[in-house]
Amino acid sequence: MEPSLVDAAEVASLLGVSRRMVYDLASTGRLRCYRYSARAIRFDLADVEAFRQASRVEVPIAPQCRPPTKRFRAADPGAELQALFAAHGVKPRERPPGAQ
C-alpha cells in the first residue's frame, strides 16, 4: 500500500501552523518526512495524524472559584481619607475654588 503523501503547505493547513513551522518540525525530527532532495519534501498523512495525537495536551479543569467578595463602600468616600489624615496629624490642603 502506497502512503498518501502531501507537501508542507497541506500539512500546515491541516495542523493550523505556518509552512516554516512545518519545515522546522521536520528538521528537528519531531515530524517524520520523506526528503527527496534539498527542495522536495513530502509528509505521510499517517505521520501527520500521529504527530497531532502526540501533541495533544489534556488541560486540567480549573477548580471552582469562589464568588467575588462584596466591596464595602463608605457613604462618604472622603470620610475615610479624612479620618486617616486626622489619625496621623496631617491637615489636607484646601481645594481651590471651582475644583472638584
N, CA, C and O atoms as a GROMACS GRO file, in nm:
protein
  400
    1MET      N    1   0.083  -0.117   0.000
    1MET     CA    2   0.000   0.000   0.000
    1MET      C    3   0.089   0.125   0.000
    1MET      O    4   0.179   0.138   0.082
    2GLU      N    5   0.061   0.212  -0.091
    2GLU     CA    6   0.140   0.335  -0.109
    2GLU      C    7   0.093   0.441  -0.007
    2GLU      O    8  -0.027   0.463   0.007
    3PRO      N    9   0.187   0.506   0.064
    3PRO     CA   10   0.145   0.610   0.158
    3PRO      C   11   0.092   0.732   0.084
    3PRO      O   12   0.138   0.764  -0.025
    4SER      N   13  -0.006   0.798   0.144
    4SER     CA   14  -0.060   0.920   0.082
    4SER      C   15   0.028   1.036   0.126
    4SER      O   16   0.029   1.074   0.244
    5LEU      N   17   0.101   1.092   0.032
    5LEU     CA   18   0.198   1.197   0.061
    5LEU      C   19   0.141   1.334   0.030
    5LEU      O   20   0.071   1.352  -0.070
    6VAL      N   21   0.173   1.431   0.116
    6VAL     CA   22   0.130   1.570   0.097
    6VAL      C   23   0.250   1.661   0.117
    6VAL      O   24   0.349   1.623   0.179
    7ASP      N   25   0.240   1.782   0.064
    7ASP     CA   26   0.350   1.877   0.078
    7ASP      C   27   0.335   1.960   0.206
    7ASP      O   28   0.237   1.945   0.280
    8ALA      N   29   0.432   2.047   0.231
    8ALA     CA   30   0.434   2.125   0.355
    8ALA      C   31   0.316   2.220   0.366
    8ALA      O   32   0.267   2.244   0.476
    9ALA      N   33   0.271   2.275   0.255
    9ALA     CA   34   0.158   2.368   0.259
    9ALA      C   35   0.032   2.297   0.305
    9ALA      O   36  -0.046   2.352   0.383
   10GLU      N   37   0.010   2.174   0.258
   10GLU     CA   38  -0.108   2.098   0.301
   10GLU      C   39  -0.097   2.059   0.447
   10GLU      O   40  -0.196   2.063   0.520
   11VAL      N   41   0.022   2.020   0.490
   11VAL     CA   42   0.042   1.986   0.631
   11VAL      C   43   0.018   2.108   0.719
   11VAL      O   44  -0.043   2.098   0.826
   12ALA      N   45   0.066   2.223   0.674
   12ALA     CA   46   0.047   2.346   0.750
   12ALA      C   47  -0.101   2.376   0.767
   12ALA      O   48  -0.144   2.417   0.875
   13SER      N   49  -0.180   2.357   0.662
   13SER     CA   50  -0.323   2.385   0.674
   13SER      C   51  -0.391   2.280   0.761
   13SER      O   52  -0.486   2.314   0.832
   14LEU      N   53  -0.346   2.157   0.758
   14LEU     CA   54  -0.404   2.052   0.843
   14LEU      C   55  -0.376   2.078   0.991
   14LEU      O   56  -0.461   2.055   1.077
   15LEU      N   57  -0.254   2.125   1.020
   15LEU     CA   58  -0.214   2.148   1.159
   15LEU      C   59  -0.248   2.288   1.208
   15LEU      O   60  -0.246   2.313   1.329
   16GLY      N   61  -0.277   2.379   1.117
   16GLY     CA   62  -0.308   2.515   1.156
   16GLY      C   63  -0.184   2.595   1.196
   16GLY      O   64  -0.189   2.681   1.284
   17VAL      N   65  -0.072   2.565   1.129
   17VAL     CA   66   0.053   2.636   1.155
   17VAL      C   67   0.108   2.688   1.022
   17VAL      O   68   0.049   2.664   0.916
   18SER      N   69   0.221   2.758   1.028
   18SER     CA   70   0.282   2.810   0.905
   18SER      C   71   0.366   2.700   0.839
   18SER      O   72   0.402   2.600   0.901
   19ARG      N   73   0.395   2.722   0.710
   19ARG     CA   74   0.484   2.628   0.640
   19ARG      C   75   0.621   2.626   0.706
   19ARG      O   76   0.682   2.520   0.715
   20ARG      N   77   0.669   2.742   0.751
   20ARG     CA   78   0.800   2.749   0.817
   20ARG      C   79   0.803   2.658   0.940
   20ARG      O   80   0.902   2.590   0.966
   21MET      N   81   0.693   2.657   1.015
   21MET     CA   82   0.685   2.571   1.133
   21MET      C   83   0.689   2.423   1.094
   21MET      O   84   0.751   2.343   1.163
   22VAL      N   85   0.625   2.389   0.984
   22VAL     CA   86   0.628   2.251   0.936
   22VAL      C   87   0.771   2.211   0.901
   22VAL      O   88   0.816   2.103   0.938
   23TYR      N   89   0.843   2.298   0.830
   23TYR     CA   90   0.983   2.269   0.796
   23TYR      C   91   1.069   2.258   0.922
   23TYR      O   92   1.158   2.174   0.929
   24ASP      N   93   1.043   2.343   1.021
   24ASP     CA   94   1.118   2.336   1.146
   24ASP      C   95   1.091   2.204   1.220
   24ASP      O   96   1.183   2.143   1.273
   25LEU      N   97   0.965   2.162   1.222
   25LEU     CA   98   0.931   2.035   1.286
   25LEU      C   99   0.998   1.918   1.215
   25LEU      O  100   1.043   1.824   1.279
   26ALA      N  101   1.006   1.925   1.083
   26ALA     CA  102   1.071   1.818   1.007
   26ALA      C  103   1.222   1.818   1.029
   26ALA      O  104   1.282   1.711   1.042
   27SER      N  105   1.282   1.936   1.035
   27SER     CA  106   1.428   1.941   1.051
   27SER      C  107   1.473   1.896   1.189
   27SER      O  108   1.584   1.846   1.205
   28THR      N  109   1.388   1.914   1.290
   28THR     CA  110   1.423   1.869   1.425
   28THR      C  111   1.385   1.724   1.449
   28THR      O  112   1.420   1.666   1.552
   29GLY      N  113   1.313   1.662   1.353
   29GLY     CA  114   1.276   1.522   1.367
   29GLY      C  115   1.147   1.499   1.441
   29GLY      O  116   1.108   1.384   1.462
   30ARG      N  117   1.079   1.603   1.480
   30ARG     CA  118   0.952   1.586   1.552
   30ARG      C  119   0.841   1.540   1.459
   30ARG      O  120   0.747   1.473   1.502
   31LEU      N  121   0.850   1.577   1.331
   31LEU     CA  122   0.753   1.537   1.230
   31LEU      C  123   0.827   1.460   1.121
   31LEU      O  124   0.913   1.516   1.054
   32ARG      N  125   0.792   1.333   1.105
   32ARG     CA  126   0.862   1.249   1.007
   32ARG      C  127   0.828   1.292   0.866
   32ARG      O  128   0.716   1.335   0.838
   33CYS      N  129   0.926   1.281   0.777
   33CYS     CA  130   0.904   1.323   0.639
   33CYS      C  131   0.989   1.240   0.544
   33CYS      O  132   1.078   1.165   0.586
   34TYR      N  133   0.960   1.255   0.415
   34TYR     CA  134   1.039   1.197   0.306
   34TYR      C  135   1.108   1.312   0.236
   34TYR      O  136   1.043   1.403   0.184
   35ARG      N  137   1.240   1.309   0.235
   35ARG     CA  138   1.316   1.416   0.171
   35ARG      C  139   1.379   1.358   0.044
   35ARG      O  140   1.471   1.276   0.050
   36TYR      N  141   1.328   1.402  -0.070
   36TYR     CA  142   1.377   1.352  -0.199
   36TYR      C  143   1.496   1.432  -0.248
   36TYR      O  144   1.583   1.379  -0.317
   37SER      N  145   1.501   1.559  -0.213
   37SER     CA  146   1.615   1.644  -0.246
   37SER      C  147   1.611   1.760  -0.146
   37SER      O  148   1.530   1.760  -0.054
   38ALA      N  149   1.698   1.856  -0.165
   38ALA     CA  150   1.702   1.969  -0.072
   38ALA      C  151   1.570   2.047  -0.074
   38ALA      O  152   1.533   2.108   0.026
   39ARG      N  153   1.501   2.045  -0.188
   39ARG     CA  154   1.378   2.124  -0.200
   39ARG      C  155   1.252   2.040  -0.204
   39ARG      O  156   1.142   2.094  -0.188
   40ALA      N  157   1.264   1.911  -0.225
   40ALA     CA  158   1.146   1.825  -0.234
   40ALA      C  159   1.129   1.747  -0.104
   40ALA      O  160   1.208   1.658  -0.072
   41ILE      N  161   1.026   1.783  -0.030
   41ILE     CA  162   0.998   1.719   0.097
   41ILE      C  163   0.849   1.687   0.101
   41ILE      O  164   0.766   1.771   0.067
   42ARG      N  165   0.816   1.564   0.143
   42ARG     CA  166   0.677   1.522   0.148
   42ARG      C  167   0.651   1.454   0.283
   42ARG      O  168   0.742   1.403   0.347
   43PHE      N  169   0.524   1.457   0.322
   43PHE     CA  170   0.483   1.404   0.451
   43PHE      C  171   0.372   1.302   0.432
   43PHE      O  172   0.282   1.322   0.351
   44ASP      N  173   0.380   1.194   0.505
   44ASP     CA  174   0.276   1.092   0.503
   44ASP      C  175   0.162   1.139   0.594
   44ASP      O  176   0.187   1.184   0.706
   45LEU      N  177   0.039   1.128   0.546
   45LEU     CA  178  -0.075   1.173   0.627
   45LEU      C  179  -0.085   1.096   0.759
   45LEU      O  180  -0.127   1.153   0.860
   46ALA      N  181  -0.045   0.970   0.759
   46ALA     CA  182  -0.046   0.892   0.883
   46ALA      C  183   0.052   0.951   0.985
   46ALA      O  184   0.023   0.956   1.104
   47ASP      N  185   0.170   0.995   0.936
   47ASP     CA  186   0.268   1.056   1.026
   47ASP      C  187   0.218   1.191   1.078
   47ASP      O  188   0.244   1.227   1.193
   48VAL      N  189   0.148   1.265   0.994
   48VAL     CA  190   0.093   1.394   1.037
   48VAL      C  191  -0.012   1.372   1.146
   48VAL      O  192  -0.013   1.443   1.246
   49GLU      N  193  -0.099   1.274   1.125
   49GLU     CA  194  -0.202   1.244   1.226
   49GLU      C  195  -0.138   1.193   1.355
   49GLU      O  196  -0.184   1.227   1.464
   50ALA      N  197  -0.033   1.112   1.344
   50ALA     CA  198   0.038   1.063   1.463
   50ALA      C  199   0.101   1.180   1.539
   50ALA      O  200   0.100   1.182   1.662
   51PHE      N  201   0.155   1.277   1.465
   51PHE     CA  202   0.212   1.395   1.530
   51PHE      C  203   0.104   1.473   1.604
   51PHE      O  204   0.125   1.518   1.716
   52ARG      N  205  -0.012   1.490   1.539
   52ARG     CA  206  -0.124   1.561   1.604
   52ARG      C  207  -0.164   1.494   1.733
   52ARG      O  208  -0.183   1.560   1.835
   53GLN      N  209  -0.176   1.362   1.730
   53GLN     CA  210  -0.217   1.290   1.851
   53GLN      C  211  -0.111   1.297   1.960
   53GLN      O  212  -0.144   1.308   2.078
   54ALA      N  213   0.017   1.292   1.921
   54ALA     CA  214   0.125   1.300   2.019
   54ALA      C  215   0.136   1.440   2.080
   54ALA      O  216   0.185   1.456   2.191
   55SER      N  217   0.089   1.541   2.006
   55SER     CA  218   0.099   1.679   2.054
   55SER      C  219  -0.021   1.719   2.140
   55SER      O  220  -0.023   1.828   2.197
   56ARG      N  221  -0.117   1.633   2.149
   56ARG     CA  222  -0.239   1.667   2.224
   56ARG      C  223  -0.208   1.678   2.373
   56ARG      O  224  -0.138   1.595   2.430
   57VAL      N  225  -0.261   1.783   2.433
   57VAL     CA  226  -0.238   1.808   2.575
   57VAL      C  227  -0.374   1.815   2.645
   57VAL      O  228  -0.464   1.887   2.600
   58GLU      N  229  -0.388   1.743   2.751
   58GLU     CA  230  -0.510   1.748   2.830
   58GLU      C  231  -0.495   1.864   2.928
   58GLU      O  232  -0.400   1.869   3.007
   59VAL      N  233  -0.589   1.956   2.923
   59VAL     CA  234  -0.586   2.071   3.011
   59VAL      C  235  -0.671   2.040   3.133
   59VAL      O  236  -0.788   2.006   3.120
   60PRO      N  237  -0.612   2.052   3.252
   60PRO     CA  238  -0.691   2.023   3.372
   60PRO      C  239  -0.801   2.127   3.389
   60PRO      O  240  -0.784   2.244   3.356
   61ILE      N  241  -0.912   2.082   3.442
   61ILE     CA  242  -1.023   2.172   3.467
   61ILE      C  243  -0.992   2.253   3.592
   61ILE      O  244  -0.952   2.199   3.694
   62ALA      N  245  -1.011   2.384   3.580
   62ALA     CA  246  -0.982   2.472   3.693
   62ALA      C  247  -1.080   2.446   3.806
   62ALA      O  248  -1.198   2.419   3.782
   63PRO      N  249  -1.032   2.452   3.931
   63PRO     CA  250  -1.124   2.435   4.043
   63PRO      C  251  -1.225   2.548   4.046
   63PRO      O  252  -1.200   2.658   3.996
   64GLN      N  253  -1.338   2.520   4.105
   64GLN     CA  254  -1.442   2.622   4.113
   64GLN      C  255  -1.391   2.739   4.196
   64GLN      O  256  -1.341   2.722   4.307
   65CYS      N  257  -1.404   2.855   4.140
   65CYS     CA  258  -1.361   2.977   4.210
   65CYS      C  259  -1.475   3.026   4.297
   65CYS      O  260  -1.592   3.011   4.263
   66ARG      N  261  -1.439   3.083   4.407
   66ARG     CA  262  -1.543   3.138   4.492
   66ARG      C  263  -1.592   3.269   4.432
   66ARG      O  264  -1.517   3.336   4.361
   67PRO      N  265  -1.715   3.305   4.460
   67PRO     CA  266  -1.768   3.429   4.401
   67PRO      C  267  -1.692   3.549   4.455
   67PRO      O  268  -1.640   3.545   4.566
   68PRO      N  269  -1.686   3.655   4.378
   68PRO     CA  270  -1.615   3.774   4.426
   68PRO      C  271  -1.680   3.829   4.551
   68PRO      O  272  -1.802   3.827   4.567
   69THR      N  273  -1.595   3.879   4.639
   69THR     CA  274  -1.648   3.937   4.763
   69THR      C  275  -1.705   4.074   4.736
   69THR      O  276  -1.663   4.144   4.644
   70LYS      N  277  -1.802   4.110   4.816
   70LYS     CA  278  -1.861   4.242   4.801
   70LYS      C  279  -1.768   4.345   4.862
   70LYS      O  280  -1.710   4.322   4.968
   71ARG      N  281  -1.755   4.455   4.796
   71ARG     CA  282  -1.667   4.561   4.846
   71ARG      C  283  -1.748   4.658   4.929
   71ARG      O  284  -1.861   4.693   4.897
   72PHE      N  285  -1.687   4.699   5.036
   72PHE     CA  286  -1.751   4.796   5.125
   72PHE      C  287  -1.739   4.934   5.065
   72PHE      O  288  -1.631   4.975   5.023
   73ARG      N  289  -1.848   5.004   5.060
   73ARG     CA  290  -1.848   5.142   5.011
   73ARG      C  291  -1.894   5.232   5.123
   73ARG      O  292  -2.003   5.214   5.178
   74ALA      N  293  -1.812   5.327   5.155
   74ALA     CA  294  -1.850   5.423   5.258
   74ALA      C  295  -1.953   5.520   5.200
   74ALA      O  296  -1.954   5.548   5.081
   75ALA      N  297  -2.038   5.569   5.288
   75ALA     CA  298  -2.139   5.665   5.243
   75ALA      C  299  -2.070   5.789   5.188
   75ALA      O  300  -2.112   5.843   5.085
   76ASP      N  301  -1.965   5.833   5.254
   76ASP     CA  302  -1.888   5.948   5.208
   76ASP      C  303  -1.747   5.898   5.177
   76ASP      O  304  -1.671   5.870   5.270
   77PRO      N  305  -1.709   5.887   5.050
   77PRO     CA  306  -1.577   5.832   5.018
   77PRO      C  307  -1.462   5.912   5.076
   77PRO      O  308  -1.356   5.855   5.102
   78GLY      N  309  -1.479   6.039   5.098
   78GLY     CA  310  -1.371   6.120   5.153
   78GLY      C  311  -1.358   6.108   5.303
   78GLY      O  312  -1.255   6.147   5.359
   79ALA      N  313  -1.460   6.055   5.371
   79ALA     CA  314  -1.458   6.046   5.517
   79ALA      C  315  -1.346   5.955   5.565
   79ALA      O  316  -1.278   5.986   5.663
   80GLU      N  317  -1.325   5.845   5.497
   80GLU     CA  318  -1.220   5.752   5.537
   80GLU      C  319  -1.082   5.816   5.524
   80GLU      O  320  -0.997   5.798   5.611
   81LEU      N  321  -1.062   5.890   5.418
   81LEU     CA  322  -0.935   5.958   5.397
   81LEU      C  323  -0.914   6.068   5.500
   81LEU      O  324  -0.804   6.085   5.552
   82GLN      N  325  -1.020   6.143   5.530
   82GLN     CA  326  -1.009   6.248   5.632
   82GLN      C  327  -0.976   6.189   5.768
   82GLN      O  328  -0.899   6.248   5.843
   83ALA      N  329  -1.034   6.072   5.800
   83ALA     CA  330  -1.004   6.006   5.927
   83ALA      C  331  -0.858   5.962   5.932
   83ALA      O  332  -0.793   5.972   6.036
   84LEU      N  333  -0.806   5.915   5.819
   84LEU     CA  334  -0.666   5.875   5.813
   84LEU      C  335  -0.574   5.995   5.834
   84LEU      O  336  -0.476   5.987   5.908
   85PHE      N  337  -0.606   6.108   5.768
   85PHE     CA  338  -0.527   6.230   5.787
   85PHE      C  339  -0.530   6.274   5.934
   85PHE      O  340  -0.426   6.309   5.991
   86ALA      N  341  -0.648   6.270   5.993
   86ALA     CA  342  -0.661   6.314   6.132
   86ALA      C  343  -0.582   6.224   6.225
   86ALA      O  344  -0.521   6.273   6.321
   87ALA      N  345  -0.582   6.094   6.200
   87ALA     CA  346  -0.509   6.000   6.285
   87ALA      C  347  -0.359   6.024   6.280
   87ALA      O  348  -0.289   5.997   6.378
   88HIS      N  349  -0.308   6.074   6.169
   88HIS     CA  350  -0.164   6.098   6.155
   88HIS      C  351  -0.128   6.245   6.172
   88HIS      O  352  -0.012   6.284   6.153
   89GLY      N  353  -0.224   6.325   6.206
   89GLY     CA  354  -0.197   6.466   6.232
   89GLY      C  355  -0.165   6.545   6.106
   89GLY      O  356  -0.092   6.644   6.114
   90VAL      N  357  -0.217   6.505   5.993
   90VAL     CA  358  -0.192   6.575   5.868
   90VAL      C  359  -0.317   6.654   5.832
   90VAL      O  360  -0.429   6.603   5.833
   91LYS      N  361  -0.294   6.781   5.801
   91LYS     CA  362  -0.405   6.864   5.761
   91LYS      C  363  -0.405   6.870   5.610
   91LYS      O  364  -0.306   6.913   5.550
   92PRO      N  365  -0.515   6.827   5.544
   92PRO     CA  366  -0.518   6.829   5.397
   92PRO      C  367  -0.521   6.971   5.344
   92PRO      O  368  -0.570   7.063   5.409
   93ARG      N  369  -0.467   6.987   5.223
   93ARG     CA  370  -0.469   7.118   5.159
   93ARG      C  371  -0.612   7.156   5.122
   93ARG      O  372  -0.696   7.071   5.095
   94GLU      N  373  -0.635   7.283   5.122
   94GLU     CA  374  -0.764   7.332   5.079
   94GLU      C  375  -0.769   7.328   4.927
   94GLU      O  376  -0.669   7.354   4.861
   95ARG      N  377  -0.886   7.296   4.873
   95ARG     CA  378  -0.902   7.294   4.729
   95ARG      C  379  -0.927   7.434   4.678
   95ARG      O  380  -0.995   7.513   4.743
   96PRO      N  381  -0.873   7.465   4.562
   96PRO     CA  382  -0.901   7.597   4.506
   96PRO      C  383  -1.049   7.605   4.467
   96PRO      O  384  -1.112   7.503   4.439
   97PRO      N  385  -1.103   7.724   4.466
   97PRO     CA  386  -1.245   7.738   4.432
   97PRO      C  387  -1.273   7.686   4.291
   97PRO      O  388  -1.196   7.713   4.199
   98GLY      N  389  -1.381   7.611   4.274
   98GLY     CA  390  -1.419   7.558   4.145
   98GLY      C  391  -1.358   7.423   4.113
   98GLY      O  392  -1.395   7.361   4.013
   99ALA      N  393  -1.265   7.374   4.194
   99ALA     CA  394  -1.203   7.243   4.171
   99ALA      C  395  -1.292   7.133   4.231
   99ALA      O  396  -1.360   7.154   4.331
  100GLN      N  397  -1.288   7.018   4.167
  100GLN     CA  398  -1.370   6.908   4.219
  100GLN      C  399  -1.286   6.799   4.272
  100GLN      O  400  -1.337   6.698   4.320
   0.00000   0.00000   0.00000
